[in-house]
Amino acid sequence: MQIRMLGRQDLLTAMHLVWDVFAEHTAPLYTPEGVEEFQKFIKIDHINDLFDRGELFFWGAYEGMELLGVGAMNKDGHISLLDVRTMHQNKGVGRALFETMKQFCVQSMGIMRITVNAAPNAVGRYQALGFQINSQEQIHNGIRYVAMDHMVAPGDVQSAKKSNTGIIIGVIAAVVVLFVIAAVILVKGVTSIVSNE
């Protein structure tokens, strides 16, 4: 399985997956108003607009060319979407997406608190990822949710710093190797010119 950030060209396929999962698992818990509100949110024009303005970042979990799951997070560290195809649920896909999103929060945005408004049927899954419940169930525009948050552990921050350090060391090592190779070639060239004179 590979997790990667999605581009604009991937969003339509991603929203189809999100709708399929929502329709099967969450829509039956919502009023018609809530279902309509969710549909408005995932309309491709709205999603493209959020993407283009840099307000929402998207990730996809892939097995070959098949999209298994989708995650979306705003620039404040709030998870807007985290959906996995039914046949791939309970296989670590959601956790892999979340861990990637969490590392992005730490490394790229410096965010240590991740939030989510979890659908009632997803509360247990978020708790398994380390989220805590912040409030009782609420309803807004027909959407039922439980506000939850996840504080990033210090160990996660260290691993992010270690991975950056490893990349920097690798780049420096590559530059040094290239410099040594160039110096050897230059010395051989000068030696060859001097010996020919």
Disulfide bonds with the S-S distance in Angstrom:
none
